[in-house]
Amino acid sequence: MDKPLIGVTRQQLEAGTWGEQIARDAPEVVLWSDEQRAESIGDTLASRPAGDVWVFAYGSLIWNPTFQFEESRVAVIQGWHRSFCLSVSAGRGTVEVPGLVLGLDKGGTCPGVAFRIAEADLETELAVLWKREMITGAYAPQWLDVCDADGQKFGDAIAFTIDHNSPNYAGNLEREVIVSRLATASGFLGTSADYLFQTAEGLRMRGVLDEDLDALANAVTTLMNSRL
């Protein structure tokens, strides 16, 4: 058996095989069309603030962005927090054992990484980004202020916030359920646990401490070890 990928690749996104694999593994999932993604990009850019375009990464984009960027820096968003609130039945889970991935949900503070996309690359790179993040339309892209560690705003970023109306929104799970699903779910991209671990490691490599994420990683590790 081939070793699972650690994440989606740009080649998969550009070729469309990313969506094809999801459709095969979870045929009940409704995928967005190219036309829907193009309309979403257009709507997002129509409300673009003045200045550079940044993308705020709070999950796998931190360690596997797949799009080209000119600059990256640690950033903080106020009023939002990262949460394992999106249920997935392909990629990091299956229909029988669904996994969980991160969404940006209301409340709190979220440290992450902001990537600046060059103006000349916007069309191509946003198309790649939308093929990845808006494969099912589970997120609601919007512009949010990105600040440095001192709380000073340095730009406006596209952030893929969770859509509470998505049928896959899972923001009300008990912690024990979250830990169990992260410890057990696996799909063609790898395990939900690895998604968690790589996100925590990606933040640590940037010098960012997220105590809640680290505590969750420890709980998942403990449960996995107990089942060996």
N, C-alpha and C positions, 0 to 999 in steps of 0.2 A: 504494500500500500504506500502511495506517495505520502511524504511528510506534509502536513497541513501548512499552508502559507501563514506567515505572521501578520499579514494584512493585505488589503487589496492593492494592486499595482496600477500605475498609470496606463500600462499597456492593456490591462483588463478593462479599464474604464473607457479608453479610446476605442477599443474593439467591440465593446458592448457585451463581452463575455461575462462580466460581473453580473449584469442583470439577468442574463440567460441562466447562469448557475442558480441564482435565487429563484427564478421561475421554475426550474427543475426540482429544486429541493422543497420549495414551499409554494405549490401552484395556486394556493388560495390567496396569496399576497398580491395586491393590486399594485403594479409598478407604474410609475409616472412615464408619460411619453416624452419624446424630445421636445414636442411643441409645448407641453406643460412646463418643462424646465426652462425653455427659452422665454416663455411669458413671465415666469417667476424671476428670472434674471433681469428682464426688462423692468418689471415692477420695482425690484430692489434698487436698480440704478436710477430709476426715476425719482427716488427720494434720497439720492446720495447727497450727503453733506459736502461742503467745499473741502478740498484737500485730498491727500493721498487715500488710497483704498487699502485698508488693513483687513485681515481675516483673523478672528479670535479663535484660538484652538484651546479646547479644554479637555479633550479626550485623545483619540488615536491620531488626530491631526498633529499633535505635539511631536510624536515620534515617527509618523509616516504621512507627511503632508500630501504627497503625490503631485502637487502643483508647484510651479516655479515661482520664486519670490526673490526680492531684492534685499530684504533685510528682515531680521527677526529679533524680537526682544521680549523679555518677561513683561507681562502686563496683568493688570487687575481690573475686574469689572465689578462694580457695586450694584447691589440689588438682585443678583442672580447667584446661583450655586450649581455646581456639577452634581448630578444625581443619576444613579442607575435606574432610570425610569422608562426606558424603551425596551419592550420585549421583542426579541428577534427569533424567528423560526428557521432562519438560514444564515449562513456566514459564521456566527458564533453560537449557534444552537440548531436545533431541529424542531420539526413539528411536534414530535413526541416529547422532547426535552428542550423547551425554549430557553434561550439565553437572555442576557441583559447587556445593554450597552448604555453609554452615557448620553444624557441630554442636559441642556442648560435650563434650569427651572427657576421660578421666581423665588426671591428672598435670599438674604445673606450676601456673601462675597465670594468671588471666584478668581483665584490666581491661575494664570495660564501663560500662553505664548501668543504674541501678535506677529503676524507675517504681513509685510508690505509687498503688494504686487505692483510691478511697474505699469505705468499707464499704457505703454505700447503692448503689453501682454494681457490686458484685462479680458478681452474677448475670448481668447483661447483658454486662459487659466480659469476663468470663472465657469466656462463650459465644463471643464474637467472636474472642478470642485462640485458643481451642481449634479453631475452624473453620479458622484459619490454620495454626497450628503442628502440629495433629494431623490434618491432612487425610488422611495415610496411616498414622498411628501409628508413624512412624519415630523419634520421640523418646520418652524416658521422663521425664515431668515429676517433679521432686522438689524438696524444700525444701533450700536451701543458705544458709549464712551469707553475708551481704553486709557488707563492711567498707569503711571509708574509706581514703584514701591512707596513713594512719598505721597501718593494720592494726586499727583499732578497729571492732568489730562494731556496726552500727546497725540491723540488722533481719534478717528471714528472707525469702527470695525464692523464688518459683517459677522454676525454671530448666529449660529443655527440653534435657536431656542426650541424647546420641545413644544409641540402642538398638542394641547390637552384634548383636542377633538380627534386625534388620531386613534384608530381602533387598537393600536399597539402601545398606547400610553399606559404605563404601569407605575404611576407615581405614588400609589398608596400601599405598597407591599410592606409587610413586616420585615424587620431587619433579618430575622432568621431565614425568611424565605429568600431574600436577596442573597445572603451568604450561600445558601444551599444551591440556588440556581447558578451562581457564579462558579461554584466549586464543581458542578456536574455537567454543565452544558458545553457542547463542542459542535463545530460545523466545519465547512470546507475552508474557512479562513483560520481555524484554530479554535482554542478554547476561550470561553468568557473569562476564565481565570487569568489567562495570559494577557488578554486585553486590559484587565485591571492592573496586573503586575507591570506591564510595559508602560502604562500611563503613569503609574506611581514612579517608576524608574526614570521616565522622561522628564518629569517634574524635578526629581532629585538632581538629575544631571544639569538642570538649569539653576540649581540652588534654591528651588522652591519647596517649602515644607507644607504638606497638606496632611494634617494629623488625622482627619476623618478618613481620608483615602488610605493612609497607611494602616489605620486601625482595621479598616475593612479588609485590606490585603492580609493582615495577620490573622483575622478570623477565618478567611477563606483557606489560608495555608493550613491552619490548625485542623479545620474540618477535612481537608483533603488528606492530610497525614493520618488522621484517625481512621480513614477508610482504607488505608493500605494493608 
